[in-house]
Amino acid sequence: MDVAIFDLDRTVTRFSTYTPFLLFAAFHRARWRLLLFPVWILAMAGYVLGIYKRKDLKEIGFRLMVGRRIKSVELQHISAEFAKRIVRHNLLTDAVARVEAERSKGALLMLATASPDFYAREIALLLGFDCVVATKQARLPEDFISFRINGDNCYGKAKREMVEAACAVDDRLGQAKAFRFYSDSASDAPTLFWASAAIAVNPGSSLRKLASKHGWDVVTFA
């Protein structure tokens, strides 16, 4: 059995998903938080300037637009509704076709994304993925979810380590003969080098150069 691993943002989806989720959650949970959106824009500018790391930025966004904590059942409901919206309006048709093609070949499907686990799981469920590796939100007592991230942001080298860890505890993954990884981002280079086959999806200049240098396949998902 082979494993087909897909990144989420701009690999399966047309656009990134985290900021849209923050707006969606604020609108459906506490609309006054939409007034804090300019602060989120400033925080993203701070990330670009190197003031914040990606993990810090996500925690800031969650705290601003969702809150310090939220009941697990409420977050699950919001995430499920958001996932339906993503599947309706924000998927690359060719990416979905490739997911189905991999499934028809008998491959196990993994979604490996820096997006938070709470909505990544819901999107994966709707698309029929078998397993998910994603950024984990911290759990609190009394079934609350914190704005804090538990462990590493699933990005760069950490994504490869988290995929490897998932393979170590799942017999289906551990017995796989080959791993094909689809990604649009050069930040996923550690996992692309680790995979048996690396596929660059709609690559920008940095990823295209890596693909050309190392003989990786390049595909266009429209």
Helices and strands as residue ranges (DSSP letters): E 2-6, H 18-29, G 31-36, H 37-48, H 54-65, E 69-71, H 72-89, H 93-104, E 108-116, H 117-127, E 131-135, E 137-140, G 141-143, E 144-149, H 157-169, H 171-174, E 178-183, G 186-188, H 189-194, E 197-201, H 205-214, E 217-219
